[in-house]
Amino acid sequence: MAEFKAENNHMPTTRETILTALADLLRTIPHVPVLRGEVLPERIPPAGLMILRDGTPGEPGVTLSPLTYHFQHRAELEMIVQSATDRDVLFDELITQVGAVIAADRTLRGLCDWVEPEAAEPVDLPVEGAASLKAGIIPITLHYATSDALG
């Protein structure tokens, strides 16, 4: 019986490479931590917090010559700010910064065909004994093609 042996020279999928590049791009926003797939921490930094969720790659379109899978992967960016007085302004500033960094690099340095964020639907969340949170999810569609059906 053959034994499976994991190799240390793992090549990430196109999907993982693109999601990592998106997280890295978002990390260029000063003073706002970007987590990837983490649970919401108990404390929100003063400038806010973003959590990138991998989302779903969806059903790819396929072309046959050469065999190529065309994905419209839908990731989600959770944005959270906490403030007793100016959370609306902080949230709006964070949305503006996210839009600006994505607009400046819509192809993630050529790794992706196109990155398209959608409007956030913000909600105010009261927190007992602390300043209220304002949170929202920005759906981000990542358009890319790969020769591997697994992304």
Buried (B, 14 or more C-beta within 10 A) or exposed (E): EEEEEEEEEEEEBBBEBBBBBBBEBBBEBEEBBBBBEEEEEEEBEEBBBBBBBBBEBEEBEEEEEEEBBEBBBBBBBBBBBBBEEEBEEBBBBBBEBBEEBBEEBEBBEEBBBEBEBEEBEBEEEEEEEEBEBBBBBBBBBBBBBBEEEEB
